[in-house]
């Protein structure tokens, strides 16, 4: 059995009796990102596990009452990738200080 190459993570195999069981291990990826509205403008720092989708949400102003919609913050200027959500959140807190 083959799995698609875009599968994030890997395949773990183990033998149980005469059966060979394959278990998909999903690798989680989290991002700390920074958006701005213009050069030397207002900054927004966030955390997500889907950077592309989250960027579009900001661009489309899906939550019209949000801070990013109010100040027209929709330009991605920086991001970092993390394996664990705690690391991404910690980095966000550090950047806000």
Protein Blocks (a to p, Z undefined) as FASTA:
>chain_A
ZZdfklgcddddddehjbccdddddddddddddddfbehiacdddddfblklmmmmmmno
malmbmklmnopabdfbdcddfbfklmmmmmmmmmZZ
